Amino acid sequence: MPDPRLAEPKVPKITCVADVQDALAVLEGRWKMRIVGHLYGEPVMRFSQLRRAIPEVSQKMLIQQLRGLEDDGVVRRTVHPQVPPKVEYELSELGRALGPVFLALLDWAQLRRELAEAAAAAA
């Protein structure tokens, strides 16, 4: 059953667009969605694990993206006082709340793939 918010908007369109833009601003960037996706797969990841999981990202960029996610409350960073320092990352409650968004994107990706396959078969 479709979400009733899509059938009859209850807020002005301009507010909807602005709210979506604000939400997307938190996740924009080439690496943030991949970082969040990996943190869904593992409850806690060390910086080095994230580096190995996303080998295409530079260390500097990974640090910047993680700091942005931390500043926006999506990721929680824990530094353990030891030598060498041990830094761990996990999704915050706000980050975990993105779960339905990821599921919806997976559903959409599958639908898109199926439609493309059907179109290719029909051609």
C-alpha positions in Angstrom: 0.0 0.0 0.0 1.5 3.3 -1.0 2.4 5.9 1.6 -0.6 8.3 1.9 1.9 11.2 2.1 2.7 10.6 -1.5 -1.0 10.7 -2.6 -2.1 13.8 -0.8 0.7 16.1 0.4 -0.3 17.7 3.7 2.5 20.3 3.7 3.3 22.8 1.1 5.6 21.4 -1.7 8.3 24.0 -1.0 8.6 22.7 2.6 8.8 19.1 1.4 11.6 19.9 -1.1 13.5 21.9 1.5 13.2 19.1 4.1 14.4 16.5 1.6 17.3 18.7 0.6 18.3 19.1 4.3 18.2 15.4 4.8 20.2 14.7 1.6 22.8 17.3 2.6 23.7 15.1 5.6 24.4 12.2 3.3 25.7 13.9 0.2 29.2 13.2 -0.9 30.8 10.4 -2.7 31.5 8.2 0.3 29.0 8.9 3.1 26.3 6.4 1.9 29.0 3.7 1.5 30.3 4.4 5.0 26.8 4.2 6.5 26.1 1.1 4.5 29.3 -0.6 5.9 28.4 0.4 9.4 25.0 -1.3 9.0 26.9 -4.5 8.2 29.1 -4.3 11.3 28.0 -2.9 14.6 31.4 -1.3 15.3 34.2 -0.7 12.8 37.7 0.5 13.4 39.1 3.2 11.1 41.4 0.7 9.4 38.5 -1.7 8.7 36.6 1.1 7.0 39.7 1.9 5.0 39.9 -1.7 3.8 36.2 -1.9 3.1 36.3 1.2 0.9 39.8 1.0 -0.7 39.0 3.7 -3.3 38.7 6.5 -0.7 41.8 8.3 0.5 42.6 8.4 4.2 42.1 12.2 4.2 38.7 12.0 2.5 37.5 9.1 4.8 38.4 11.2 7.8 36.6 14.2 6.4 33.5 12.2 5.6 33.4 10.5 9.0 33.8 13.8 10.7 30.9 15.2 8.7 28.7 12.2 9.7 29.8 12.6 13.3 29.0 16.3 13.3 25.5 15.6 11.9 24.9 13.0 14.6 24.8 10.0 12.2 28.0 8.3 13.4 29.4 7.9 16.9 33.2 8.0 17.3 34.9 6.3 20.3 38.6 6.8 21.0 40.2 4.3 23.3 43.2 5.7 25.2 46.0 3.3 24.2 49.1 3.3 22.1 48.6 3.2 19.2 45.2 4.9 19.5 42.2 2.7 18.8 39.3 4.6 17.1 36.0 2.9 16.5 32.9 4.1 14.6 29.3 3.0 14.9 25.9 4.3 13.8 24.1 6.5 16.3 20.4 6.1 17.0 19.9 8.7 14.2 22.1 6.7 11.9 20.2 3.5 12.6 17.0 5.3 11.8 18.2 5.4 8.2 17.4 1.7 7.9 14.1 2.1 6.1 15.7 4.5 3.7 18.3 1.8 2.8 15.6 -0.8 2.4 13.6 1.4 0.2 16.7 2.1 -2.0 17.3 -1.6 -2.2 13.7 -2.2 -3.4 14.0 0.6 -5.9 17.3 -0.7 -7.2 15.8 -4.2 -7.7 12.8 -2.7 -9.5 15.0 -0.6 -11.7 17.1 -3.7 -12.6 14.0 -5.8 -13.3 12.6 -3.1 -15.6 15.9 -2.8 -17.4 16.1 -6.5 -17.9 12.5 -6.6 -19.1 13.2 -3.8 -21.6 16.3 -5.6 -22.8 14.4 -8.8 -23.3 11.7 -7.1 -25.2 14.1 -5.4 -27.5 
